[in-house]
Structures are given as structure tokens and as C-alpha cells.
Amino acid sequence: MAQIGNTSQILVNTTDVFTTDQKFATPDAVLTWARDVGDANKVNIIITRSDKKNGIRGRNDKLVLGCDKGGKYDSSQSSTTTASKKCNCPFKIRAAPSTDGSGWKVQVIHGVHNHGLPDQYHGHPRKARLTADENKRVQDLTKRKVAPRHIVLDLKDQNPESVVDATLVYRKRHMMQIQERGSRTELQHLLQLLDD
């Protein structure tokens, strides 16, 4: 993986890390492999196109993978003004069944990214998730009335590589409250707690 260019135009070449002669049994196996390689190199892989052979001319089995920063942000779809992570990244991998039937082969179509790669996955929707142990720890500390910021510090003490932030802790606490409340409204739940 190499970074090319000056500070005004960052190009990161990941062709070498995604180039393989390995054959895969299924498209899901290709996706799993690509995401694992992407995780190791701070590239979030998404499916940009998936086709199945169905007898229609031009339709063959294939899987096209790209970077999550590929494509252009469509501001007409959003009613709010937000920053977009999309920057039309040209990175593309294509997977298709080999002609000899030995499995799916992977080909790097364009291995260069037009953006820098993150140092970590802080705040990334797919990567920044609580593990089973972290979920349990958040539940335990929440029951003990520990503040979210202290829960985050505790989780980072246990695992310095963790990308957990206060937002994830707040979400988990909110989900716990919804599960505890069940089908009751907030007011009904409050009245039930007062009765108890």
C-alpha cells in the first residue's frame, strides 16, 4: 500500500493487498475475504453491484465491490445539510466465476483511492460497534449508575484498540430502556415504577 502525490491530491494504492490468485467457493466468501483484507488496511468494502445469470443477454454472475467513499453524494435526497463521506473514490474489485468452474476469482479493476485512509475506525457505522463483552460491561455499569463518559473510559482501559465512543454507549442505554419498558409508553412505565 503506497501513498502517492502531494497534500492537495492524496492517492492511496491498495492494488497489491487486494490482488490474489485464490479461488473462492461463493460470492459471500469473496465478500468476507475482501472485508477482512479491507479491515486490515483501513478500507471499508461495500457491494456496489451484484448480478446473477438469469438468461437475459448481458447478465452474468458477478460481484463488484468498492470503497464506501465511492459514488457521489446526492444532496437532493436529504432535507438537511450534512457533510458527506462520499468523494467519488474509483476503487473497484470485480469477482466472477472462473471459466473452468473452479470457483470465484477476484480481479482488481482500480486499486487506487482518491482519499487518505483513516488511522482508526472511530465513529464508523460498520466498525464502531459494541462487542458482546462491551455490551455486557455497558449493561453492568449502567445498572450501577455510571456516567457514559466513565463507561467509555472503562471500555478503553480494558481494550485500548476499542473505537467505542459516548454515542454508542448512549444508544445502548436507550435500547436497554426500550427493552425494559416493553410495550408501555414512557408515562405508563414511570407510573409502574412509582407503583413498584
C-alpha positions in Angstrom: 0.0 0.0 0.0 1.6 3.3 -1.1 0.5 6.9 -0.8 1.1 8.9 -3.9 1.1 12.7 -4.6 1.2 15.9 -2.7 -1.1 17.2 0.0 -3.7 18.6 -2.4 -4.4 15.3 -4.1 -3.9 12.2 -1.9 -3.9 8.9 -3.8 -3.5 5.6 -1.9 -2.7 2.5 -3.9 -4.1 -0.8 -2.4 -3.8 -2.9 -5.5 -1.1 -5.2 -4.0 -3.1 -6.0 -0.9 -6.3 -6.9 -2.8 -4.5 -8.9 -5.6 -4.9 -12.6 -5.1 -4.8 -15.9 -7.1 -7.1 -17.5 -4.5 -10.4 -19.0 -5.7 -13.5 -18.7 -3.6 -16.4 -21.1 -3.4 -19.2 -18.4 -3.2 -19.7 -14.7 -3.6 -20.2 -14.5 0.2 -16.7 -16.0 0.6 -15.3 -13.3 -1.7 -17.1 -10.6 0.3 -15.8 -11.9 3.6 -12.2 -12.1 2.3 -12.4 -8.6 0.8 -13.8 -7.1 4.0 -11.1 -8.9 6.1 -8.4 -7.5 3.9 -10.1 -4.1 3.9 -10.3 -4.1 7.7 -6.6 -4.9 8.0 -5.8 -1.9 5.7 -8.5 0.6 6.9 -10.6 0.3 3.8 -14.4 -0.3 4.2 -15.6 -2.6 1.5 -19.2 -2.4 0.2 -21.1 -4.1 -2.6 -21.6 -1.7 -5.4 -23.2 -4.2 -7.8 -24.3 -7.8 -7.8 -25.7 -9.7 -10.8 -26.9 -13.2 -11.2 -27.0 -15.1 -14.5 -30.7 -15.2 -15.5 -30.8 -15.9 -19.2 -31.1 -12.2 -20.1 -28.4 -11.1 -22.5 -25.5 -9.4 -20.8 -26.5 -10.7 -17.3 -23.8 -12.9 -15.8 -22.8 -13.9 -12.3 -20.6 -11.2 -10.9 -19.9 -9.2 -7.8 -18.5 -5.7 -7.9 -17.0 -4.3 -4.7 -15.9 -0.8 -3.9 -14.9 1.6 -1.2 -17.6 3.1 1.0 -16.4 6.6 -0.2 -17.2 5.7 -3.8 -20.1 7.5 -5.6 -21.3 11.0 -5.3 -23.4 12.5 -2.5 -26.9 13.4 -3.7 -28.0 16.5 -1.8 -31.5 16.3 -3.3 -32.2 13.2 -1.3 -31.6 14.9 2.0 -33.6 17.7 3.7 -30.8 18.6 6.0 -27.4 20.0 5.2 -24.8 17.4 6.2 -21.2 16.6 5.3 -20.9 13.5 3.1 -18.2 10.9 3.3 -18.5 10.1 -0.4 -15.8 11.5 -2.6 -16.2 9.5 -5.8 -13.5 7.1 -4.9 -12.6 5.0 -8.0 -11.5 1.8 -6.1 -13.2 -1.2 -7.6 -12.8 -5.0 -7.3 -14.7 -7.5 -9.6 -15.4 -11.1 -8.7 -16.8 -13.6 -11.2 -16.9 -17.4 -11.5 -13.8 -18.7 -13.3 -14.4 -20.3 -16.7 -13.1 -23.7 -15.6 -15.7 -23.8 -12.8 -13.0 -24.0 -10.0 -14.6 -21.1 -8.0 -14.9 -17.4 -8.0 -11.8 -15.3 -9.0 -11.1 -11.8 -7.9 -9.7 -9.0 -10.1 -8.7 -5.6 -9.0 -10.1 -3.1 -11.6 -8.9 0.0 -9.9 -6.8 -0.3 -6.7 -6.2 3.4 -6.1 -8.2 5.6 -3.6 -8.5 9.3 -4.1 -8.6 10.0 -0.3 -6.5 9.2 2.7 -7.2 6.2 4.8 -8.2 6.7 8.5 -5.9 5.9 11.3 -8.7 4.2 13.0 -12.4 3.4 12.5 -13.6 5.9 15.2 -17.3 6.6 14.6 -17.6 4.4 11.5 -21.1 2.9 11.3 -20.0 -0.6 10.4 -16.8 -0.9 12.6 -17.8 1.1 15.7 -20.0 -1.5 17.3 -20.0 -2.9 20.8 -18.7 -6.4 21.2 -20.6 -8.9 23.3 -18.2 -8.3 26.2 -18.6 -4.5 25.8 -22.4 -4.8 25.7 -22.3 -6.7 29.0 -20.0 -4.2 30.6 -22.2 -1.3 29.5 -25.2 -3.0 30.9 -23.5 -3.7 34.2 -22.1 -0.2 34.6 -25.4 1.4 33.6 -27.2 -0.6 36.3 -24.6 0.9 38.7 -25.5 4.4 37.5 -22.1 5.1 36.0 -22.0 8.1 33.6 -21.5 7.3 29.9 -18.2 9.1 29.7 -16.8 7.0 32.5 -18.1 3.8 30.8 -16.2 4.8 27.7 -13.0 5.3 29.7 -13.6 1.9 31.4 -14.0 0.2 28.0 -10.9 1.9 26.6 -8.9 0.8 29.7 -9.9 -2.8 29.0 -9.2 -2.6 25.3 -7.0 0.4 24.1 -7.8 -0.6 20.4 -11.6 0.0 21.0 -13.3 2.6 18.9 -16.2 2.9 21.2 -17.4 6.5 21.9 -20.1 8.0 24.1 -22.7 7.9 21.3 -22.5 4.1 21.2 -22.9 4.0 24.9 -25.9 6.3 24.8 -27.5 4.2 22.0 -27.0 1.0 24.0 -28.5 2.6 27.1 -31.5 3.8 25.1 -32.1 0.3 23.7 -31.9 -1.1 27.3 -34.6 1.4 28.4 -36.8 0.4 25.5 -36.4 -3.3 26.3 -37.2 -2.7 30.0 -40.2 -0.5 29.2 -41.7 -3.1 26.8 -44.9 -2.1 25.1 -45.7 0.6 27.8 -45.3 4.3 27.0 -42.8 6.3 29.0 -45.5 7.7 31.2 -47.0 4.2 31.8 -43.6 2.9 32.6 -43.0 5.8 35.1 -46.3 5.1 36.8 -45.4 1.4 37.0 -42.1 2.3 38.6 -43.8 4.6 41.1 -46.3 1.8 42.0 -43.4 -0.7 42.5 
